[in-house]
Amino acid sequence: MGFMSKPFSEQMAIVTGGGTGIGRAFTEALATAGAKVVIASRRADVLRRAADEMNTTLAAERVFPYEFDIRDRAQIEELVRDVFERGQSIDVLVNNSGLAVPETVEQITGEGWDTVMETNLRGVMQLVRAVLPHMCRNDFGDIVNVSSQAGKHGYADVPSYCASKFGLLGYAEALRDHVRKTGTNIRVFNFCPGLVDVENSKADQTPREGFIHVANMARTLMYALSLDRNVVLEDINLYAR
Ligand SMILES: NC(=O)c1ccc[n+]([C@@H]2O[C@H](COP(=O)([O-])OP(=O)(O)OC[C@H]3O[C@@H](n4cnc5c(N)ncnc54)[C@H](OP(=O)(O)O)[C@@H]3O)[C@@H](O)[C@H]2O)c1
C-alpha cells in the first residue's frame, strides 16, 4: 500500500461547482494552501468572475475556470483529459456540484427526478470513473464527495434529493472498498453537512440561525486532507448546534 504524500503546491484539484457557495470556499482553501484548482460547472461567466477574484486575492494564477455539464459524459471526459494534460496529475477531486428539485412524494416528475439523479449521482459516478485511472497510475489521490444531512435522513419536501444523496454515500462506500482492495494510495471522504449559509459567506459575516458559516466546511476539508495518508475521516457530519 502506498503512503506517499505530496505538498499542496504540487497538487492539481478539480472542484465541481467551485464558482459558488461551498465549492468556492473549498477552492479558496485549496488554492491558499498552494494547489492549482480547476473549478468546473455550467456557467462560464460565474466561474470566470470567481477565478479572477480568487487569483487577485492570492496574487497568483491558481484557480482556472472550466465550463462543463456534469450530466454529459463527453464533457466529463474532455474536462479530465484537459486537466490531466495541463498538470500530469489530478490529485484532488471534489464532487461538490449538486442541486435539489423541490417536489414532494406526490409531485415528483420524471424530469425532476432525472435532473437530480443525473447531476448528483450519475454525474459523480462518471467523473470518478474518468479520474480514477489517473489517480491509480500516480498512486495518489483524494476524492471528496459532498453529500448532505439529507443523505442520512429523509425530508418530505425533497425526496429525490434525499435519494440522490443517500445514493452518493452508497456509491462512495463501494468506491472506498474498491480502492482499499486494489491497494492504491487513494482516500475517499464524504461531507454530510446540515444547513450551510452560502449567502453570508464573507469572513466577518454571521450565519443565519440554524446554519453554519461556510468557512467551517473549508477548514474541515483542509484538516481531513492533512491527516496521514493511511487515515480516512469517513463521513463528516457538520451541523449547527
Ligand atoms: N448549502 C447547504 O446548506 C448544503 C447542505 C448540504 C449539502 N449541500 C450540498 O453542497 C453542494 C454545494 O451546494 P451549495 O450550497 O454551495 O449551492 P450552490 O452554490 O447552488 O452550488 C451548486 C453548484 O453546482 C453546480 N452545478 C449544478 N448543476 C450542475 C451541472 N449540471 N454540471 C456542473 N455543475 C453543476 C452549480 O454551478 P452551475 O450552475 O454553474 O452549473 C453550482 O456551482 C451541493 O451538492 C449541495 O447539495 C449544501
The ligand as a Gaussian input file, in Angstrom:
#p B3LYP/6-31G(d) Opt

LIG

0 1
 N      -25.835000      24.859000       1.392000
 C      -26.294000      23.871000       2.133000
 O      -26.981000      24.091000       3.141000
 C      -25.959000      22.435000       1.783000
 C      -26.192000      21.449000       2.754000
 C      -25.885000      20.131000       2.453000
 C      -25.332000      19.803000       1.233000
 N      -25.134000      20.771000       0.286000
 C      -24.538000      20.371000      -0.995000
 O      -23.395000      21.147000      -1.212000
 C      -23.124000      21.232000      -2.606000
 C      -22.880000      22.690000      -2.987000
 O      -24.056000      23.428000      -2.772000
 P      -24.108000      24.970000      -2.377000
 O      -24.923000      25.072000      -1.165000
 O      -22.741000      25.550000      -2.396000
 O      -25.037000      25.561000      -3.541000
 P      -24.706000      26.174000      -4.974000
 O      -23.956000      27.449000      -4.808000
 O      -26.002000      26.204000      -5.689000
 O      -23.727000      25.114000      -5.637000
 C      -24.137000      24.131000      -6.529000
 C      -23.139000      24.109000      -7.667000
 O      -23.435000      23.015000      -8.518000
 C      -23.171000      23.415000      -9.842000
 N      -23.962000      22.598000     -10.766000
 C      -25.313000      22.428000     -10.770000
 N      -25.674000      21.674000     -11.826000
 C      -24.534000      21.342000     -12.486000
 C      -24.269000      20.605000     -13.680000
 N      -25.253000      20.046000     -14.395000
 N      -22.979000      20.475000     -14.072000
 C      -21.975000      21.021000     -13.349000
 N      -22.167000      21.740000     -12.230000
 C      -23.448000      21.910000     -11.814000
 C      -23.585000      24.886000      -9.896000
 O      -22.891000      25.602000     -10.915000
 P      -23.543000      25.952000     -12.351000
 O      -24.915000      26.474000     -12.092000
 O      -22.592000      26.952000     -12.928000
 O      -23.554000      24.669000     -13.118000
 C      -23.166000      25.372000      -8.510000
 O      -21.871000      25.957000      -8.548000
 C      -24.331000      20.599000      -3.311000
 O      -24.015000      19.272000      -3.688000
 C      -25.399000      20.596000      -2.223000
 O      -26.338000      19.569000      -2.408000
 C      -25.429000      22.074000       0.542000

